[in-house]
Amino acid sequence: MDFLTLSQLNNHLASEVKNAFPETYWVVAETSDVRVNNRRCFLEFIEKNQQTNVIIAKAKGYIWSNIFETLHPYFERSTGRRFDSGLKVLVKVSVDVHPVYGYGLTVYDIDPSYTLGDLQSERQKILRRLEEEGVLTLNKELEIPLLPQRIAVISSSTAAGYEDFLNHLTGNRFGYVFYPRLFPALMQGEQTETSIISALDKIFEYKELFDVVVIIRGGGATSDLAWFDSYLLATNCAQFPLPVITGIGHERDDTVLDFVANHRAKTPTAVADFLIARVEETAAGLFDCQSEITGSAQAFLKAATVNLRTLTSRLPLLANALIENRRSKLEIYRLQMRNFIRQMLAGRHSQLKEKESFFRLSSPKYILNKGYSITLKNGKAVKSVKELQERDAIETILAEGKIAGTVTGLLEF
């Protein structure tokens, strides 16, 4: 019985495949499971259904060291992205069956412009989604406090950029005091998104204790910026209730996170400069107010001093005029009072005269002098004969003297 060894079968298969596909081909695929070992890169190329995102094709990929050492730095310089999993790429490959590694695609070249276009397209897609959801500019609409001194910092505790930020901020030449608090997070790698979101959640619990949130990273490869082109990270920052300030890139690099942040600075030290300048602007405004208030107060005091001196010089004249005026009024009041008293006394004297005349004319003596008399019975005046009886003792009062008698008879009119 004839038989083949596995290596013979694989070599035969490799020869047949090479004869069937003798050329190299430009293939569009997505990178997956990228691993670098001893300057060689092993990965998988996959294709997904655009609607369902289900993998519909898969092939192993190989980039041998002589190609990889040239290809990956060129790719990263051109795209600003590390050659890693999850990238849409246009690669030039040959179809091979290796006796050990089996079927796969050997990479000879890559077109960075295709990946760059895809990355830009993906970034624009995220920005459009944020705009459609109405959150793209939410954080930009928050006003940074006049004195942003209480700062929640999201960064790696060992990052040189974090140390630069602290030194620049606390060593400012004005001597302004700031209160930074670090919330550690990973600033590169696949865990960047979840790590920063976790830090934001912790800050949210104490949001009333902070004025702003600062997200910074220092140095590092430009390709590491790709981790900040994240929809979840962007939407969390866009809707955060405190102003977010970023310092994660370089002069020419903008990430999705930079687009949604309240303010974007180039570097961590540039973030520190921005915060210092904000406080300095407020301080300058306060100094201007102080100068304006001082000037107004001095002008007011000067005018008041002049008015006081004028009043002081006029005070004796005013006092004399006032005293003379009061004296004249008092004299008028005195004369008016004297006349009033005279008139009142004259009126009272006239009334007394009238009452005296009335009492005089009404007195019993005056009536008796007219020839009248008063008859008394038991000391009471008798007004009618009906009050008397025969033999009653009576007394008659005349103008001069009294008569005692007894009733002997009664006559009625």
C-alpha positions as CSV (number, residue, x, y, z in Angstrom):
1,M,0.0,0.0,0.0
2,D,1.4,3.4,-1.1
3,F,1.3,6.2,1.5
4,L,2.6,9.8,2.0
5,T,4.0,11.4,5.1
6,L,2.2,14.5,6.4
7,S,5.1,16.7,5.4
8,Q,5.1,15.2,1.9
9,L,1.3,15.8,1.7
10,N,1.7,19.4,2.9
11,N,4.6,20.0,0.5
12,H,2.6,18.6,-2.3
13,L,-0.4,20.8,-1.3
14,A,1.9,23.8,-1.1
15,S,3.2,23.2,-4.6
16,E,-0.3,22.8,-6.0
17,V,-1.5,26.0,-4.3
18,K,1.6,27.9,-5.5
19,N,0.9,26.7,-9.0
20,A,-2.8,27.7,-8.7
21,F,-2.0,31.1,-7.1
22,P,1.5,32.0,-8.4
23,E,1.1,35.8,-7.9
24,T,0.7,38.2,-5.0
25,Y,-2.7,39.7,-4.4
26,W,-4.0,42.9,-2.7
27,V,-6.5,41.8,-0.1
28,V,-8.8,43.9,2.2
29,A,-9.3,42.4,5.6
30,E,-9.4,43.1,9.4
31,T,-6.5,42.2,11.6
32,S,-7.2,40.0,14.6
33,D,-5.1,38.2,17.3
34,V,-1.9,40.1,16.4
35,R,1.1,38.6,18.1
36,V,4.8,39.5,17.7
37,N,7.4,36.9,18.5
38,N,11.1,37.2,17.8
39,R,10.6,40.0,15.4
40,R,8.0,38.0,13.4
41,C,4.3,38.8,13.4
42,F,1.6,36.2,13.5
43,L,-2.0,37.2,13.1
44,E,-5.4,36.3,11.7
45,F,-7.1,38.1,8.8
46,I,-10.9,38.1,9.1
47,E,-13.9,39.5,7.2
48,K,-17.2,40.3,8.9
49,N,-20.7,40.7,7.6
50,Q,-21.4,44.4,7.6
51,Q,-25.0,44.0,8.8
52,T,-24.6,41.2,11.4
53,N,-20.9,41.7,12.3
54,V,-20.5,37.9,12.1
55,I,-17.2,36.5,10.8
56,I,-17.6,35.1,7.3
57,A,-14.0,34.5,6.4
58,K,-10.8,33.8,8.2
59,A,-7.1,33.1,7.3
60,K,-3.8,33.0,9.2
61,G,-1.3,35.6,8.4
62,Y,2.5,35.7,8.6
63,I,4.8,38.7,8.4
64,W,8.4,37.5,8.5
65,S,11.1,39.5,10.3
66,N,12.8,40.9,7.2
67,I,9.4,42.4,6.2
68,F,8.0,43.2,9.6
69,E,11.0,45.3,10.8
70,T,10.4,47.7,7.9
71,L,6.6,47.4,7.5
72,H,5.4,48.1,11.1
73,P,7.3,51.4,11.8
74,Y,6.3,52.7,8.3
75,F,2.7,51.8,9.0
76,E,2.7,53.5,12.4
77,R,4.4,56.7,11.2
78,S,1.9,57.0,8.3
79,T,-1.3,56.2,10.3
80,G,-0.4,57.2,13.9
81,R,-1.7,53.8,14.9
82,R,0.1,50.8,16.3
83,F,-0.1,47.7,14.0
84,D,-2.6,45.8,16.2
85,S,-5.8,43.9,16.2
86,G,-9.0,45.6,14.9
87,L,-7.6,47.5,12.0
88,K,-9.0,47.5,8.5
89,V,-5.9,46.9,6.2
90,L,-5.1,46.6,2.5
91,V,-2.2,44.1,2.3
92,K,-0.2,42.5,-0.4
93,V,-0.1,38.8,0.2
94,S,0.8,35.5,-1.4
95,V,-1.2,32.3,-0.8
96,D,0.9,29.7,0.9
97,V,0.6,26.3,2.6
98,H,3.5,25.9,5.0
99,P,4.5,22.4,6.0
100,V,4.4,23.4,9.7
101,Y,2.0,26.4,9.9
102,G,-0.5,25.2,7.3
103,Y,-2.6,27.5,5.1
104,G,-2.0,31.1,5.4
105,L,-1.3,34.5,3.8
106,T,2.3,35.8,3.7
107,V,2.4,39.6,3.9
108,Y,4.8,41.5,1.7
109,D,3.4,45.0,1.8
110,I,0.7,47.2,3.3
111,D,-1.1,50.4,2.1
112,P,-1.3,52.7,5.1
113,S,-3.6,55.2,3.2
114,Y,-6.4,52.6,3.2
115,T,-6.2,52.1,7.0
116,L,-5.9,55.9,7.5
117,G,-9.0,56.5,5.4
118,D,-10.8,53.8,7.3
119,L,-9.7,55.2,10.7
120,Q,-10.8,58.7,9.7
121,S,-14.1,57.3,8.4
122,E,-14.6,55.5,11.7
123,R,-13.8,58.6,13.7
124,Q,-16.2,60.7,11.6
125,K,-18.8,58.0,12.1
126,I,-18.4,58.2,15.9
127,L,-18.6,62.0,15.8
128,R,-21.8,61.9,13.7
129,R,-23.3,59.5,16.1
130,L,-22.5,61.7,19.0
131,E,-24.0,64.7,17.2
132,E,-27.1,62.8,16.3
133,E,-27.5,61.8,19.9
134,G,-27.2,65.5,20.9
135,V,-24.2,65.0,23.2
136,L,-21.3,66.1,21.0
137,T,-21.0,69.7,22.4
138,L,-22.6,69.2,25.9
139,N,-19.3,69.4,27.8
140,K,-18.2,72.4,25.8
141,E,-21.3,74.2,26.9
142,L,-20.2,74.0,30.6
143,E,-18.5,77.1,31.9
144,I,-15.1,76.6,33.5
145,P,-15.1,78.2,37.0
146,L,-13.3,81.5,37.5
147,L,-11.0,79.8,40.0
148,P,-10.5,76.1,38.8
149,Q,-8.3,75.1,41.7
150,R,-9.9,71.7,42.7
151,I,-8.7,69.4,40.0
152,A,-9.6,65.7,39.4
153,V,-6.7,64.3,37.4
154,I,-7.1,61.1,35.4
155,S,-3.6,59.7,34.4
156,S,-1.1,57.0,35.1
157,S,0.6,57.6,38.5
158,T,3.9,56.7,36.9
159,A,3.6,58.8,33.8
160,A,6.2,61.4,33.2
161,G,3.4,63.7,31.9
162,Y,1.6,63.5,35.2
163,E,4.8,64.6,37.1
164,D,5.4,67.4,34.6
165,F,1.8,68.6,35.1
166,L,2.1,68.6,38.9
167,N,5.4,70.4,38.9
168,H,4.3,73.0,36.4
169,L,1.0,73.6,38.2
170,T,2.2,73.8,41.8
171,G,5.4,75.7,40.9
172,N,3.6,78.5,39.0
173,R,5.4,81.8,39.3
174,F,2.3,83.6,40.7
175,G,2.1,81.3,43.8
176,Y,-1.5,80.3,43.1
177,V,-2.6,77.3,45.1
178,F,-4.2,74.3,43.4
179,Y,-5.6,71.1,44.8
180,P,-5.0,68.2,42.3
181,R,-6.3,64.7,43.2
182,L,-5.2,61.7,41.1
183,F,-7.6,59.1,39.9
184,P,-5.3,56.5,38.4
185,A,-6.1,54.9,35.0
186,L,-4.3,53.1,32.2
187,M,-3.5,55.5,29.4
188,Q,-2.6,53.0,26.7
189,G,-3.6,49.5,25.7
190,E,-6.9,47.7,25.3
191,Q,-8.0,48.6,28.9
192,T,-7.7,52.4,28.4
193,E,-11.4,52.9,27.7
194,T,-12.7,50.9,30.7
195,S,-10.0,52.3,33.0
196,I,-10.7,55.9,32.2
197,I,-14.5,55.4,32.4
198,S,-14.1,53.8,35.8
199,A,-12.1,56.8,37.0
200,L,-14.8,59.1,35.8
201,D,-17.4,57.1,37.7
202,K,-15.3,57.5,40.9
203,I,-15.1,61.3,40.3
204,F,-18.8,61.5,39.7
205,E,-19.4,60.3,43.3
206,Y,-17.6,63.4,44.6
207,K,-18.3,65.8,41.8
208,E,-19.2,68.6,44.2
209,L,-15.6,68.6,45.5
210,F,-14.0,69.4,42.1
211,D,-14.1,72.2,39.6
212,V,-12.7,70.4,36.5
213,V,-11.5,67.0,35.3
214,V,-8.1,66.8,33.6
215,I,-7.2,63.7,31.4
216,I,-3.5,63.7,30.6
217,R,-0.8,61.4,29.2
218,G,2.8,62.3,28.5
219,G,5.0,61.0,25.8
220,G,4.4,57.6,24.3
221,A,3.9,56.6,20.7
222,T,1.5,58.5,18.5
223,S,-0.2,55.2,17.8
224,D,-1.3,55.0,21.4
225,L,-3.8,57.8,20.7
226,A,-6.0,55.4,18.9
227,W,-7.4,54.2,22.3
228,F,-9.0,57.7,22.7
229,D,-11.0,57.3,19.5
230,S,-13.7,55.5,21.5
231,Y,-17.4,56.1,21.3
232,L,-18.0,54.9,24.9
233,L,-15.2,57.1,26.3
234,A,-16.3,60.1,24.3
235,T,-20.0,59.8,25.3
236,N,-19.1,59.5,29.0
237,C,-16.9,62.6,28.8
238,A,-19.3,64.6,26.7
239,Q,-22.1,64.1,29.3
240,F,-19.9,64.5,32.4
241,P,-21.2,67.3,34.7
242,L,-17.8,68.9,35.1
243,P,-15.7,70.6,32.4
244,V,-13.2,68.0,30.9
245,I,-9.8,69.3,29.8
246,T,-7.6,66.9,27.8
247,G,-3.8,66.9,27.3
248,I,-3.2,63.5,25.7
249,G,-1.7,64.2,22.2
250,H,0.7,66.3,20.3
251,E,0.5,69.4,18.2
252,R,-1.1,67.8,15.1
253,D,-3.1,65.0,16.8
254,D,-6.8,65.3,17.6
255,T,-8.7,62.3,19.0
256,V,-12.5,61.9,19.3
257,L,-12.0,62.6,23.0
258,D,-10.4,66.0,22.2
259,F,-13.4,66.9,20.0
260,V,-15.9,66.4,22.9
261,A,-13.8,67.9,25.7
262,N,-14.5,71.3,27.0
263,H,-10.9,72.4,26.2
264,R,-8.1,70.6,24.4
265,A,-4.4,71.3,25.2
266,K,-1.4,69.9,23.4
267,T,0.4,68.4,26.4
268,P,0.0,68.0,30.2
269,T,2.1,71.2,30.8
270,A,-0.1,73.1,28.4
271,V,-3.1,72.0,30.5
272,A,-1.4,73.4,33.6
273,D,-0.7,76.7,31.7
274,F,-4.4,76.9,30.8
275,L,-5.5,76.5,34.4
276,I,-2.9,79.0,35.7
277,A,-3.9,81.5,33.0
278,R,-7.6,81.1,34.0
279,V,-6.8,81.9,37.6
280,E,-4.5,84.8,36.6
281,E,-7.3,86.2,34.4
282,T,-9.7,86.2,37.4
283,A,-7.1,87.7,39.6
284,A,-6.4,90.5,37.1
285,G,-10.1,91.2,37.0
286,L,-10.3,91.4,40.8
287,F,-7.3,93.7,40.8
288,D,-9.0,95.9,38.3
289,C,-12.1,96.0,40.4
290,Q,-10.0,96.8,43.5
291,S,-8.4,99.7,41.7
292,E,-11.7,101.0,40.5
293,I,-13.3,100.7,43.9
294,T,-10.2,102.4,45.5
295,G,-10.3,105.2,42.9
296,S,-14.0,105.8,43.4
297,A,-13.6,105.8,47.2
298,Q,-10.8,108.3,47.0
299,A,-12.8,110.6,44.7
300,F,-15.8,110.4,47.0
301,L,-13.7,111.2,50.1
302,K,-12.1,114.1,48.3
303,A,-15.4,115.5,47.3
304,A,-16.8,114.9,50.8
305,T,-13.8,116.7,52.3
306,V,-14.3,119.8,50.0
307,N,-18.0,119.8,50.9
308,L,-17.2,119.5,54.6
309,R,-14.8,122.4,54.5
310,T,-17.4,124.5,52.7
311,L,-20.0,123.7,55.3
312,T,-17.5,124.4,58.1
313,S,-16.8,127.9,56.7
314,R,-20.5,128.6,56.3
315,L,-21.6,127.0,59.6
316,P,-21.3,130.1,61.8
317,L,-23.3,132.2,59.4
318,L,-25.9,129.5,59.1
319,A,-26.0,129.1,62.8
320,N,-26.4,132.9,63.4
321,A,-29.1,133.1,60.8
322,L,-30.8,130.1,62.3
323,I,-30.7,131.5,65.8
324,E,-32.0,134.9,64.6
325,N,-34.8,133.2,62.8
326,R,-35.7,131.2,65.9
327,R,-35.5,134.4,68.0
328,S,-37.9,136.3,65.7
329,K,-40.3,133.4,65.7
330,L,-40.2,133.2,69.5
331,E,-40.9,136.9,69.8
332,I,-43.9,136.5,67.5
333,Y,-45.1,133.5,69.5
334,R,-44.7,135.5,72.7
335,L,-46.8,138.4,71.4
336,Q,-49.4,136.0,70.1
337,M,-49.5,134.2,73.4
338,R,-49.9,137.5,75.4
339,N,-52.7,138.7,73.1
340,F,-54.3,135.3,73.4
341,I,-54.2,135.4,77.2
342,R,-55.6,138.9,77.3
343,Q,-58.4,138.0,75.1
344,M,-59.1,134.8,77.1
345,L,-59.0,136.8,80.4
346,A,-61.3,139.5,79.0
347,G,-63.8,136.8,77.9
348,R,-63.7,135.1,81.3
349,H,-64.2,138.4,83.1
350,S,-67.2,139.2,80.9
351,Q,-68.7,135.8,81.7
352,L,-68.1,136.3,85.4
353,K,-69.9,139.7,85.3
354,E,-72.9,138.1,83.6
355,K,-73.0,135.3,86.1
356,E,-72.6,137.7,89.0
357,S,-75.5,139.8,87.7
358,F,-77.6,136.7,87.2
359,F,-76.9,135.4,90.7
360,R,-77.5,138.8,92.2
361,L,-80.9,139.2,90.5
362,S,-81.8,135.6,91.5
363,S,-80.8,135.9,95.2
364,P,-83.6,135.8,97.9
365,K,-82.3,139.1,99.4
366,Y,-82.8,140.9,96.1
367,I,-86.3,139.6,95.9
368,L,-87.1,140.5,99.5
369,N,-85.9,144.0,99.0
370,K,-88.5,144.3,96.3
371,G,-91.2,143.9,99.0
372,Y,-91.7,140.2,98.8
373,S,-91.5,137.8,101.8
374,I,-90.9,134.1,102.4
375,T,-93.2,132.0,104.6
376,L,-91.6,129.0,106.3
377,K,-93.3,126.1,108.0
378,N,-91.0,123.8,109.9
379,G,-88.1,125.6,108.2
380,K,-89.4,124.9,104.7
381,A,-90.7,127.5,102.3
382,V,-94.5,127.3,101.8
383,K,-95.5,127.6,98.2
384,S,-99.3,126.9,98.6
385,V,-102.0,127.4,101.2
386,K,-102.8,123.7,100.8
387,E,-99.6,123.1,102.7
388,L,-101.0,124.9,105.8
389,Q,-103.8,124.2,108.3
390,E,-105.3,126.5,111.0
391,R,-103.2,126.9,114.1
392,D,-100.0,125.9,112.2
393,A,-97.0,127.8,113.4
394,I,-95.3,129.8,110.7
395,E,-92.4,132.2,110.2
396,T,-92.3,135.0,107.7
397,I,-89.0,136.4,106.5
398,L,-88.9,140.0,105.3
399,A,-86.1,142.1,103.8
400,E,-85.3,143.3,107.3
401,G,-86.3,140.9,110.1
402,K,-88.7,137.9,110.7
403,I,-92.3,137.6,111.9
404,A,-93.6,134.6,113.9
405,G,-97.3,133.8,113.8
406,T,-100.1,131.2,113.8
407,V,-102.5,130.4,111.0
408,T,-106.0,131.6,111.9
409,G,-107.6,131.3,108.5
410,L,-106.9,130.1,105.0
411,L,-107.9,132.0,101.8
412,E,-107.5,130.5,98.3
413,F,-107.3,132.5,95.0
